[in-house]
Amino acid sequence: MPETIRPVPAEFGSLIVQLTVDDVDAAVRFYARAFGADELFRNCRPDDPRVFHAELLIGSSRMMLHDEFLERGLPAPAALGGTPVTIHLYVADAEATFADALAAGAISIAEVAPRFWGVRSGVLRDPFGHRWVIATRVEDLGPDEILERSAEVAANERLPVGKAGLHR
């Protein structure tokens, strides 16, 4: 009897972030220092120094990386003048992780602060042009509570985007 193949591999969730960077080696070092990432493996071709697939483990989540391949339509954020994507990372201590990321070379967009939706979070840009929200939940709020609080804050305080550093 054939073994049943799981449609979603056990080691992955249903949604995985895959980032294009301009230097996988440097990115792996940064993500290890900033977020405690462990490199699981990488694939390269003998005739091309670029990495076409690498996997990292950050906390309990896997993240995929690959080098920029412009000829395949895979540009890094710098080639696009920035990124419209934000990666949200929940951690036990937002302040400590944010500080680690800054020490590793990230740039602060919005400092860690209390947010009306029940988290302490800050926004940074990594050295490869990707924007990250680093957050720690401090309150368990339902959708109605969040909507009520949202109505009480100014429109410019609803998203922690900061005033500078949105693009590389």
N, C-alpha and C positions, 0 to 999 in steps of 0.2 A: 504494500500500500504506500503510495507516495506521501512524503511529508508535506503538510500544509505550509504554504509560504504566507507570512504575515504581509498584508498590503502596506502597512506602515512598520518599518523596522523597530524593534523593541528599544534600540539605543537612541532613537530619535523621537521627537514630538512630531506633530503634524505640520508644523511650520518651522522652517529653518532659515536663518539669515545666511546669505552668501554674499560676501563683500569682494569687490574688485579693488585691489591696491596696486601701487606702483612699485612695491618691493615687499614680497611676502616675508623674506627673512627679517627685515626690520619690523614689519607688522607683527610677526609672531613674538619677537622680543618685546615690543611695546605692550601687546595684549597680555603677555605673561607678567610683566612688571606692573601694569596698571590694574588689571582685573584678575590676576592669578590664573591666567589661562594655561592649560597644558596642551601641547601639540600632540595629537594622536597619530597622525601620519601625513605624508604629502606624496604627490605623484608629479613626476617630471619626465620629459622625454630626453633621451640621450643627445639629441641634436638641437635642443632648445634650452637655454638656461632658465627660462621662465617656468614658474610653478603653475600647472593647470588645475590642481586641486590639492587643498590642504584642509585638515579638520582640526579644530581646537575644541577643548572642553572648558567652558566657563561656568563654574558652579555645577548645576545639573543639566546644562544646555550645551548642545553642540553648535558650532558656528563653522561655516565653510569660508575659505579664502582662495583667491587665485590672483595671479598677476594680471596686469592690464594686457589685453589682446585686442588692439584697435582693429586689426584686420578681421576680427570675428565680431566686431560690434560690442566689445566689452571694455569701455573706457573707465578709468579711475575718476573720482570726483574732480581732480585738478583739471582733467581734460574737458570737463563740463562746466567749469567755473563754480563748482560747489555741488551740493546734493540736496534733493528734496526729501530725502529719507531720514528719519530719526530712529535710532535703535534705543529701546527702553530696557535698562538693566536693573532689576531689583537685587539689592544686596542687604546684608545685615546692618551695615554702617555706611550710609551714604557719604558722610563727611570724610571718613577714612579712605574710602575707595576713590572719591573725588580728588583728595589730596595725593593719593598714589598716582592717579592718572596725570595730574598736573606735573608731578615730579618726573614722570616718565616722558613728558613732552606734549601733553594735551594743552589746549587753550580753553580757558573758561569763557563761556558765553553767558551763563547766568549762575551765580553762586548758589550753593545748597541753602535752601530756606524752607520754612513750612509752606505747604500748598493747601488750598481750601478743600481739595479732594482727599485729604487724609494721608499725605505723604510728606516727607522731607526730600526734596530733590533739587538737583542742579543740572545744568546742560553744559556739555563741553564738546569741542571738536578735536578729534584725534589727529595725529600728524599726517594721516592719509586722506583727510578731508571728510571723514564720516562724523556725523553728529550723534551724540549719545545723551540720553537722560539717565542719570544715576539716581536711584530712588530707594528709600526705605519706607515701608508702610508704618504709620504711627497710629492710625485710627481705622477701624472697620466701619465704613460708611456704605449705605445703600444708594442706589441711583437717585431716589427722591431727595435724600440729604445733600448729595453733591449738587443737584440742580438748584436746590434752595440756597446753598452757599454761593453758587455761581452767580445767582441774581444779586447777591449782596456785594460783590467785588467789582471793581472797575474793569472795563473791557480789556485794558492793557495789562491787567494782572492775571488774566485767565490762563495764559500760556507762558511758561518760563523760557522765553526765547532770547532775552537780553537785547541790547541795542547794537552790538558789534559782533563781528566774527562769524556771521552766517555763511560766508563763503571763504574759500581758501585764498 
